[in-house]
């Protein structure tokens, strides 16, 4: 961040963190039981399996 002093660098870092914490929101991506995709299996009993979410998947977004 190339601030001239550590105090200036600290204040700039604080601004970035404050912005991030005040401007994010959680979004629901996937629901429990929803299929993500079919995955191929080598040397298994089945030739492929369905990848399924065990729980709701939440991420955050700005």
Secondary structure as a PSIPRED ss2 file (coil, helix, strand):
# PSIPRED VFORMAT (PSIPRED V4.0)

   1 X C   1.000  0.000  0.000
   2 X C   1.000  0.000  0.000
   3 X C   1.000  0.000  0.000
   4 X C   1.000  0.000  0.000
   5 X C   1.000  0.000  0.000
   6 X H   0.000  1.000  0.000
   7 X H   0.000  1.000  0.000
   8 X H   0.000  1.000  0.000
   9 X H   0.000  1.000  0.000
  10 X H   0.000  1.000  0.000
  11 X H   0.000  1.000  0.000
  12 X H   0.000  1.000  0.000
  13 X H   0.000  1.000  0.000
  14 X H   0.000  1.000  0.000
  15 X H   0.000  1.000  0.000
  16 X H   0.000  1.000  0.000
  17 X H   0.000  1.000  0.000
  18 X H   0.000  1.000  0.000
  19 X H   0.000  1.000  0.000
  20 X H   0.000  1.000  0.000
  21 X H   0.000  1.000  0.000
  22 X H   0.000  1.000  0.000
  23 X C   1.000  0.000  0.000
  24 X C   1.000  0.000  0.000
  25 X E   0.000  0.000  1.000
  26 X E   0.000  0.000  1.000
  27 X E   0.000  0.000  1.000
  28 X E   0.000  0.000  1.000
  29 X E   0.000  0.000  1.000
  30 X E   0.000  0.000  1.000
  31 X C   1.000  0.000  0.000
  32 X C   1.000  0.000  0.000
  33 X C   1.000  0.000  0.000
  34 X C   1.000  0.000  0.000
  35 X E   0.000  0.000  1.000
  36 X E   0.000  0.000  1.000
  37 X E   0.000  0.000  1.000
  38 X E   0.000  0.000  1.000
  39 X E   0.000  0.000  1.000
  40 X E   0.000  0.000  1.000
  41 X C   1.000  0.000  0.000
  42 X C   1.000  0.000  0.000
  43 X C   1.000  0.000  0.000
  44 X C   1.000  0.000  0.000
  45 X C   1.000  0.000  0.000
  46 X C   1.000  0.000  0.000
  47 X C   1.000  0.000  0.000
  48 X E   0.000  0.000  1.000
  49 X E   0.000  0.000  1.000
  50 X E   0.000  0.000  1.000
  51 X E   0.000  0.000  1.000
  52 X E   0.000  0.000  1.000
  53 X C   1.000  0.000  0.000
  54 X C   1.000  0.000  0.000
  55 X C   1.000  0.000  0.000
  56 X C   1.000  0.000  0.000
  57 X E   0.000  0.000  1.000
  58 X E   0.000  0.000  1.000
  59 X E   0.000  0.000  1.000
  60 X E   0.000  0.000  1.000
  61 X E   0.000  0.000  1.000
  62 X C   1.000  0.000  0.000
